[in-house]
Amino acid sequence: MSLLSCENVSFSYDGRLVAKEISFSVESGDYLCIVGENGAGKSTLMKGLLQLKRPSGGILRMGDGLKADEIGYLPQQNDVQKDFPADVFEVVLSGCLSRLGWRPFYGKKEKALAQEKMEQLGIAQLNKQCYRELSGGQQQRVLLARALCAAKKLLVLDEPAAGLDPLATKELYALISKINTEMKLTVVMVSHDMQSVLHYAHKILHLNTKQVFFGTAAEYRRTPLAQRFAQGGEAGA
Amino acid sequence: MLSFFPEMMSFPFMVRALIVGALVALCASLLGVSMVLKRYSMIGDGLSHVGFGALAVATAFHAAPLAVSLPIVVLAAFLLLRIKDSSKIKGDAAIAIISTGSLAVGVMVISLSTGMNTDVCNYLFGSILGVNQNELVLTVVLSIFVLVLFVLFYHRIFAVTFDETFAKATGTKADLYNMLIALLTAFTIVLGMRTMGALLISSLIIFPALTSMQLLKRFRSVVVCSAALSLLCFLAGLTISYLYATPTGASVAILNIICFLIFSTAGWVRGRRTRG
């Protein structure tokens, strides 16, 4: 059974359809990229996958006993975080919250997990640093470590490279690919960076208020749609 | 130097003001960290105005002021939180509507019943004479409740404050904890209104947190520092108020402002030094 599947799913805000006719599935171990222009409904679909927004039609199914507290999420940064006083360890540890159940405080196990994830992402030495004083790339790694603390099966990323310089972007994509292959985590990502998408993703879902393509990356590369979109993306970048 | 202290504490009303004020200052500073970071500062301010309206109505009907205003302010807190989420009326406009509305109702009720007098002034700006024995008991019980819940839910409050979307997406009931923060804040505001005054109570929520954030970089140190600063400012403010017969609320608020200025200057100097 698929980890996630959508059958003719649609989403609307205040009765206005923003995305429709979405049908795809994500298998365990997949690396799916959701692409499309601004306002194509990517973020809305992502909210749907995270169960933050209910579909207005169709069926969105979570398979293999996937529950919300098994999903790791890397959201786009918000305003609050820009001047938030917190050290790196506090932020990463907060990813373990869903593991607490009814306990009020973190135990040794959660702290060890947070430490382990920071080491895997190469940010263990930033431990006591203040989050808001890190570079953009470091901040994304911290948030990625937090997401990994929460993720047991699925990692959802919302434009992880937004606002990063080219080098940091490249490193981040390599890291995400490593997480997918070595930690065997399923990855679903919204991205604008067509080159990286075509390089790393197994499957592509292209939205333009409705689904225009779903299939493997190799199939996608051959479509005129992809060629046009990739060129446009590069020209825009 | 502290020879006035035993004399000060020989007045039962001073002891009551000290206990109530210190507990409220502690609760307010802890919740304040989350409120300020979540950009909810004005909700605290709005709630205190609702509290004033409720107090005025309670007095007019000769009801127990705290018992009446508590549920009303809690209700207003939930309402404000709801409005912030929906987009029909923008959050800040909604707060302005509710706070000025309550202020108008309060003033109207007072002028129709007892007339504008020192009572009104006490409600607005606080008085150390305001706390009676029943209110003391209620305050002690409720502030211990607030403190215990804050400690128990500390990590959840952090998660919801730092990143609500992440918390929700990974299976934390963020809305529930938002409600909890609003509920505890509503309690704190009602309890603090008599000593600090309706117009000044939100300074207890906002200042200590904002001051600590000028210098400190960890969430936990900000929380601890806010609590310590808030207690210190309250005790000093209360003493000044006793010695020089100044209004308690204003004395405490001004001390908080002074602390804020000192901390932000220190933060600015440090920022220049690390950059230069």
Chai-1 contact restraints between the chains, C-beta under 6 A:
chainA,res_idxA,chainB,res_idxB,connection_type,confidence,min_distance_angstrom,max_distance_angstrom,comment,restraint_id
A,L50,B,A169,contact,1.0,0.0,6.0,A-B,restraint_1
A,L52,B,K168,contact,1.0,0.0,6.0,A-B,restraint_2
A,A68,B,G171,contact,1.0,0.0,6.0,A-B,restraint_3
A,D69,B,G171,contact,1.0,0.0,6.0,A-B,restraint_4
A,Y73,B,F166,contact,1.0,0.0,6.0,A-B,restraint_5
A,Y73,B,A169,contact,1.0,0.0,6.0,A-B,restraint_6
A,Y73,B,T170,contact,1.0,0.0,6.0,A-B,restraint_7
A,P75,B,T165,contact,1.0,0.0,6.0,A-B,restraint_8
A,P75,B,F166,contact,1.0,0.0,6.0,A-B,restraint_9
A,P85,B,M213,contact,1.0,0.0,6.0,A-B,restraint_10
A,P85,B,L216,contact,1.0,0.0,6.0,A-B,restraint_11
A,P85,B,K217,contact,1.0,0.0,6.0,A-B,restraint_12
A,P85,B,F219,contact,1.0,0.0,6.0,A-B,restraint_13
A,P85,B,V222,contact,1.0,0.0,6.0,A-B,restraint_14
A,A86,B,F219,contact,1.0,0.0,6.0,A-B,restraint_15
A,D87,B,R218,contact,1.0,0.0,6.0,A-B,restraint_16
A,E90,B,F219,contact,1.0,0.0,6.0,A-B,restraint_17
A,S94,B,A159,contact,1.0,0.0,6.0,A-B,restraint_18
A,L97,B,A159,contact,1.0,0.0,6.0,A-B,restraint_19
A,L97,B,T172,contact,1.0,0.0,6.0,A-B,restraint_20
A,S98,B,T170,contact,1.0,0.0,6.0,A-B,restraint_21
A,S98,B,G171,contact,1.0,0.0,6.0,A-B,restraint_22
A,P104,B,L152,contact,1.0,0.0,6.0,A-B,restraint_23
A,C130,B,K217,contact,1.0,0.0,6.0,A-B,restraint_24
A,A150,B,T170,contact,1.0,0.0,6.0,A-B,restraint_25
